Structures are given as C-alpha cells and as structure tokens.
Amino acid sequence: MTDSFARTESERERLALIGEMADSFKPLAQAVDQEGGFAFESVEKLRAAGYTKWAVPQAYGGGSMSVYEMVLYQERIAAGDPALALAIGWHVSSVAELAAKKTWSEDKLAPFLRAVAEGKLVNRAATEKGTGSPSRGGKMQTTAEPKGDGYVVRGRKTFTSLAPALDLVLVNTTLTEGDAEGPADFLIPMDAPGVSVDPVWNMMGMRGTGSHDLVLDDVVLPAEALVYRAAPGKRGGPAANPHLLHVPACYLGAALAARDEALAFAASYQPNSLDRPILHLPHIGTLIGEIDIELAAARHFMYSVAARWERPVADEAAGIAELGAVKVVAIRTALSVADKALRVAGAHGLAQTHPLQRLFRDIRFGLSNPPMEDAVLRLYHQQALREAGQA
C-alpha cells in the first residue's frame, strides 16, 4: 500500500530511495522510543541522501519538491519512524512554505534557501507555554527589542521539534520599538551565544521528535536576523498552508505501519488450537478488511487534496477548511486503525518490545498537532451558516 500513489517515474524513484531508508529506521525508532533519545543516525541518512533540501527550489540548489511529493515521502518515512517523520516534516514544510509564499525579501530568503540546500536544518519555534498553540492567536511572550545596530531576543519556546539536530531556528517574537509593537520573526543560529536547549521532552508518544524547550537568554542579533515583520495593525484571519499536510501524512504512515504489523502477526501466529494462522479466522479477516477500507478512503482524500494544491485554489476559504479536514480524517482513521491492529495482535502487541504499542502511542499524539479538530469543525460550521444565509 505504500507506493500506490506515486504518479511519475521520478516520484517512484525518489519514493524507492526514501522507502529503503525508512525501512532501515525501524530498529533505531524502537530503541529511541524506549530510551527517550533522538535518532541522529536516521537524520544524517536523510541529510546525506539530499532529502532535507528537496523542498528548496532548484534555482537555489534544491529539488523543487511539490506539496504532493512531500506528502508521498513523508508518509513513507513515517511508516518506518513516525517520530522522525514528524520532526523532519517541520523542517521540510517550513522551508517549502517560505519558498512558496515569499514573505521575506529576496536578500534574506536567498541566503536562507541556499544554506538549507547546503544541508542546514531549520524549524520554526512558535509555541509557548503561556500562549498554547500559535493557531489560537495568543500574543508571543518571547520578546525582541532594539539594541545598538541589532536586536536582543529573550524567551522560551516549547515543542521545538528536531532541537538536537537544528542548525537554524526561526523564532516568532513580539517586537517592541518605541511605542510600536507587533509580531516579528528572527532567524537565529543555534550556536549563537545565549541560545540553548533544555532537554525536557518526556512524553508518552512521539518520544523521538526531540521537541525540547528552546531557551533564548539575552540573545544579541545583527539587524539582518530580522527576516519578517508584520505590517502595523495587521492581524487577518487564517491563511492556507498546504505544507501542513505533512502532519496527516505522518499519522497515516504510522497507521500503515500498524496495519503491516497486525498483518504480519496474524499471518504468523498459530495457537495449537488451530490448524493454521489466525489470519484465516473470519473476525480477524473482518478487522483487516475494515483497516484497509479506512486507510484507502483517508489516503485517497489526502492525496487528492494535495494534488489540488499544486496549483492555486480558487476558493481559499473553502480550501483552508478542506486542508484541515484532511488532518481530522487522518487522525480519526489512524486512531481507529491502531485500535483494530491491537485487537488483531491482542496482548502480544502491548509488550514494550512490540512496535504496535509504540505506534499506538505515537498516533495518539496526533490529537495535539495543528490544526485542532474543534477549529476545523468551526470552519465547516461557519460555511454552513453562510450557505443557509445565517452568517
């Protein structure tokens, strides 16, 4: 089921390369989960293969990976190591979004993209304990102030995925200059004085993402570190970001892995009360059939939406809701698949040494990734009100 959505020879070749690496990630994924560590070796394999620069446009030395391709490869990585896929997905999606939207001036965007093409890893540090999810619109408590010819940044960011391997971090701040105050982004090298990582990540699921706290203790930056500043008084509504499809791709990849583990167990487990493996039992066949139907429906939805976003979408408001719906359907599907997979394997799948219990825990974490289900449902409610003339 992992290669059925590749459309071209180029995509099939790239997917084969990613798939070979993804399968090699599985043993380390299990060890990292048990130790609460980080898969440095797997990250370096992706970097050495050039995957970390595929999202960079060819003009800057990258591979010009489309949204559809990103979904294809991220899902496959997740089938090998969901935590690694989620972590590297934030790098890939952040780079692709910046390259596509071009909200930075060319003199800032070009050197950034070239640095990524040379192998630098980046993630956006936006979440804070005091504000919760950035999608909720809270004011950033990480501050930036002018100092000499540059700025000084202070604060703490949570959920900074890929933190142990990052070279650069894009930090969302509240910039204060005189009486003016507003959102601003700074591109900060991880080796800058005052930047440190507090290794606090110790979650039940997605343990290998390395999503530690980023500490910014009076970080003095040159003027060019300010890469984006919102226009005064500008707030606006949510903007479409198809690159966030890496999130549902990750969880459907994890669900595919759970499906394969359940199938392998059912095909090999034969208690002495039976004359053949349990895969032949009707109720096990029903569970496998339900898993495959659910996965097929969710994956077709995800890939069809990804294909639509390879060109401009006429109704962006409806497009935003649809992008969110992909994530909601993916998480609901992955949760159901993981539950059914454990029903197939029974208590065997709950052993700490069995991949199924890790995949079950990793998939639960999808409930906490953006966009949140309640926000997506609210978008559809608003659409219904407009359609009924009740808005």
C-alpha positions in Angstrom: 0.0 0.0 0.0 3.0 2.4 0.4 3.8 3.0 -3.3 0.4 3.2 -4.9 0.2 7.0 -5.1 3.4 7.7 -6.9 2.4 9.2 -10.3 5.7 9.5 -12.3 8.9 7.6 -12.8 10.7 10.4 -10.9 8.4 10.1 -7.9 8.7 6.3 -8.0 12.5 6.5 -8.0 12.5 9.0 -5.1 10.0 7.0 -3.2 12.1 3.9 -3.6 15.1 5.7 -2.1 13.0 7.1 0.8 11.4 3.7 1.3 14.7 1.9 1.6 15.9 4.4 4.2 12.5 4.3 6.1 12.7 0.5 6.5 16.2 0.9 7.9 14.9 3.4 10.5 12.7 0.9 12.3 15.2 -0.7 14.7 16.5 2.7 15.9 13.0 4.0 16.2 12.2 1.3 18.7 15.4 2.0 20.7 15.0 5.7 20.7 11.4 5.4 22.0 12.5 3.2 24.9 15.4 5.5 25.8 13.7 8.8 25.1 16.6 9.7 22.9 16.9 11.0 19.3 17.7 9.3 16.0 20.8 11.2 15.0 21.8 8.4 12.6 18.5 8.5 10.8 18.5 12.3 10.4 22.0 12.1 8.9 20.9 9.5 6.4 18.2 11.8 5.2 20.6 14.7 5.0 23.2 12.7 3.2 20.6 11.5 0.7 19.7 15.1 0.0 16.2 14.8 1.3 16.5 17.8 3.6 17.0 20.1 0.6 14.3 18.7 -1.7 11.9 21.4 -0.6 14.2 24.1 -1.8 13.5 25.4 -5.3 16.0 24.3 -8.0 17.1 27.9 -8.5 18.6 27.9 -5.1 20.2 24.4 -5.3 17.3 22.2 -4.1 14.9 19.7 -5.6 11.7 21.8 -6.1 9.6 19.2 -4.3 5.9 19.7 -4.7 3.2 19.5 -2.0 2.1 16.2 -3.4 5.6 14.8 -3.3 6.1 16.0 0.3 3.0 14.0 1.3 4.2 11.0 -0.6 7.7 10.9 1.0 6.6 12.0 4.5 4.1 9.2 4.7 6.7 6.7 3.7 9.2 8.0 6.3 6.5 7.7 8.9 5.9 4.1 8.1 9.5 3.5 9.3 9.7 6.0 12.1 6.7 8.3 12.9 8.6 10.5 15.3 11.4 11.1 12.9 8.9 11.9 10.1 7.0 14.4 12.3 10.3 16.1 13.3 11.8 16.3 9.8 8.4 17.2 8.4 8.5 20.5 10.3 11.9 21.3 8.6 10.6 20.3 5.1 7.2 22.1 5.4 8.7 25.3 6.9 11.2 25.6 4.1 8.6 24.8 1.4 6.2 27.3 2.9 8.8 30.1 3.0 9.9 29.4 -0.6 6.3 29.4 -1.8 4.9 32.4 0.0 8.0 34.6 -0.3 7.0 36.8 2.6 10.7 37.6 3.2 12.7 39.9 1.0 14.9 38.2 -1.6 18.1 39.4 0.2 17.0 37.4 3.2 15.3 34.5 1.5 18.0 33.6 -1.0 20.9 33.0 1.5 18.5 31.1 3.8 17.4 28.7 1.0 21.0 28.3 -0.1 22.0 27.4 3.4 19.3 24.7 3.5 20.4 23.4 0.1 23.9 23.0 1.7 22.5 20.8 4.4 21.3 23.1 7.2 18.3 22.0 9.3 15.7 24.5 10.4 12.4 24.6 12.3 10.1 27.3 13.4 9.9 27.9 17.2 6.4 29.3 17.8 4.8 27.5 20.6 5.0 28.9 24.2 3.7 27.5 27.5 1.8 30.8 28.2 0.1 31.1 24.8 -0.6 27.5 23.8 -0.9 26.6 20.1 0.1 29.5 17.8 -3.1 28.8 15.8 -5.2 30.2 18.7 -3.7 33.7 18.2 -2.1 34.3 21.6 0.4 37.1 21.9 4.0 35.9 21.8 5.7 36.3 25.2 9.2 35.9 23.6 10.3 39.5 23.1 12.6 41.3 20.8 14.0 44.8 21.4 16.4 47.1 19.5 20.0 47.1 20.8 22.6 49.1 19.1 22.6 48.2 15.4 20.6 45.0 16.1 18.2 43.3 18.5 18.1 41.3 21.7 15.7 38.4 22.0 14.5 36.8 25.2 12.1 34.0 25.9 11.4 30.3 26.0 9.8 28.2 23.3 8.2 24.8 23.8 7.7 21.9 21.3 10.8 22.8 19.3 10.9 19.6 17.3 14.3 18.4 15.8 16.0 20.5 18.5 19.0 18.2 19.0 19.9 18.5 15.3 18.9 22.0 14.3 21.4 24.4 12.8 18.9 27.3 12.5 15.7 28.3 14.2 13.0 30.7 13.1 11.7 32.4 16.2 8.4 34.1 16.4 8.5 37.1 18.8 6.7 40.3 19.9 9.0 43.1 18.7 8.8 46.4 20.6 10.3 49.5 19.1 9.4 52.7 20.8 5.6 52.9 21.1 5.2 50.3 18.3 4.7 46.6 19.0 3.9 43.7 16.7 4.8 40.2 15.6 8.3 39.6 14.1 10.4 36.6 13.1 14.1 36.2 13.6 16.4 33.6 12.0 18.8 32.6 14.7 21.8 30.2 14.5 21.6 27.5 17.2 25.2 28.2 18.2 24.6 31.9 18.9 25.5 33.0 22.4 22.5 32.8 24.7 20.8 30.0 22.7 20.4 26.7 24.5 18.2 23.6 24.5 16.5 22.5 27.7 16.0 18.7 27.3 12.6 18.5 28.9 10.8 16.3 26.2 9.4 13.2 28.0 6.1 12.4 26.5 4.1 9.2 26.2 4.1 9.4 22.4 6.3 10.8 19.7 9.2 10.4 22.1 11.8 10.6 19.4 10.9 14.0 17.9 13.4 15.8 20.2 10.8 18.5 20.9 12.6 20.2 23.7 12.4 23.7 25.0 14.4 26.4 23.2 15.8 28.9 25.7 16.8 32.4 24.5 18.7 34.2 27.2 19.5 37.8 26.0 20.4 36.7 22.5 22.1 39.6 20.7 21.5 39.5 17.0 22.5 41.7 14.0 19.9 43.7 12.1 19.8 41.1 9.3 18.5 38.4 11.7 15.1 40.2 11.5 13.6 38.3 8.5 9.9 39.3 8.7 7.8 41.9 10.5 4.0 42.1 10.3 2.6 45.3 8.9 1.4 47.6 11.7 -2.1 46.7 13.0 -2.3 43.7 10.7 -3.8 40.6 12.2 -6.0 39.0 9.5 -7.5 35.5 9.5 -6.0 32.1 9.0 -4.0 31.6 5.8 -3.9 28.5 3.7 -0.8 26.4 4.2 -1.0 23.1 2.2 2.5 22.2 3.5 0.9 21.3 6.9 -0.3 18.2 5.0 2.9 16.7 6.3 1.0 16.2 9.6 -1.7 13.9 8.3 0.8 12.2 6.1 2.8 11.3 9.2 -0.1 9.8 11.0 -1.4 7.8 8.0 2.2 6.5 7.6 2.1 5.4 11.2 -1.3 3.7 10.6 0.1 1.9 7.6 2.9 0.6 9.8 0.4 -0.6 12.4 -1.6 -2.3 9.7 1.5 -4.1 8.5 2.5 -5.2 12.0 -1.0 -6.6 12.6 -1.0 -8.4 9.2 2.5 -9.9 9.9 1.3 -11.1 13.4 -1.9 -12.6 12.1 -0.1 -14.4 9.3 2.5 -16.0 11.6 0.6 -16.6 14.9 -0.9 -20.1 15.2 -2.0 -21.3 18.6 -2.2 -25.1 19.0 -6.0 -24.9 19.0 -5.9 -24.0 15.3 -4.6 -25.8 12.2 -3.4 -22.6 10.5 -2.6 -19.0 11.5 -5.2 -16.7 12.9 -5.3 -14.6 9.7 -7.8 -17.2 8.4 -10.3 -16.6 11.2 -13.3 -14.6 10.0 -13.2 -12.0 12.7 -9.5 -11.3 12.1 -10.3 -11.0 8.3 -13.0 -8.5 9.1 -10.7 -6.4 11.2 -8.0 -6.4 8.4 -10.7 -5.5 5.8 -12.0 -2.6 7.9 -8.4 -1.4 8.4 -7.7 -1.4 4.6 -11.0 0.3 3.7 -10.4 3.1 6.2 -6.9 3.6 5.1 -7.8 3.6 1.4 -10.5 6.3 2.0 -8.3 8.6 4.1 -5.3 8.3 1.8 -7.3 9.0 -1.4 -8.7 12.1 0.3 -5.3 13.3 1.4 -3.6 12.7 -2.0 -6.5 14.3 -3.9 -6.3 17.4 -1.8 -2.5 17.5 -2.1 -2.8 17.3 -5.9 -5.3 20.2 -5.9 -2.8 22.4 -4.1 -0.2 22.0 -6.8 -1.9 24.9 -8.4 -3.8 28.0 -7.0 -7.1 27.1 -5.3 -9.9 29.4 -6.4 -11.9 29.4 -3.1 -9.1 29.7 -0.5 -11.6 29.9 2.5 -13.1 26.5 1.5 -9.6 25.3 0.8 -8.4 26.1 4.3 -11.3 24.0 5.7 -10.6 21.2 3.4 -6.9 21.1 4.3 -7.9 20.9 8.0 -10.4 18.2 7.2 -7.6 16.0 5.8 -5.9 16.2 9.1 -9.1 15.4 11.1 -9.9 12.4 8.9 -6.3 11.2 9.0 -6.2 11.2 12.8 -9.6 9.6 13.2 -8.5 6.9 10.7 -5.1 6.4 12.3 -6.7 6.0 15.8 -9.2 3.5 14.5 -6.5 1.5 12.6 -4.2 1.4 15.6 -7.0 0.2 17.8 -8.0 -2.5 15.4 -4.4 -3.6 14.9 -4.1 -4.1 18.6 -7.3 -6.2 18.6 -5.6 -8.4 16.0 -2.4 -8.8 18.0 -4.1 -8.9 21.4 -1.8 -8.7 24.4 1.2 -9.5 22.3 1.0 -6.1 20.7 1.1 -4.4 24.2 4.6 -5.8 25.0 7.1 -3.0 25.4 9.3 -4.7 22.8 6.5 -4.8 20.2 6.2 -1.9 17.7 2.4 -1.8 17.8 2.3 -0.3 21.3 4.7 2.4 20.2 2.7 3.1 17.1 -0.5 3.3 19.1 1.1 5.9 21.5 2.6 7.9 18.6 -0.7 8.1 16.8 -2.5 9.4 19.9 -0.2 12.4 19.7 -1.9 13.5 16.5 -4.8 14.9 18.6 -2.4 17.6 19.8 -1.0 18.7 16.4 -2.4 21.6 14.4 -4.9 22.2 13.1 -7.1 21.3 16.0 -10.3 19.3 15.3 -12.6 21.9 17.0 -11.1 24.7 14.9 -11.7 22.7 11.7 -15.3 21.8 12.7 -15.9 25.5 13.4 -14.8 26.4 9.9 -17.3 24.0 8.4 -20.0 25.3 10.8 -19.3 28.9 9.5 -19.5 27.6 5.9 -22.9 26.1 6.7 -24.2 29.3 8.3 -23.1 31.3 5.2 -24.8 28.7 2.9 -28.0 29.0 4.9 -27.9 32.8 4.9 -27.5 32.8 8.6 -24.0 34.3 8.8 
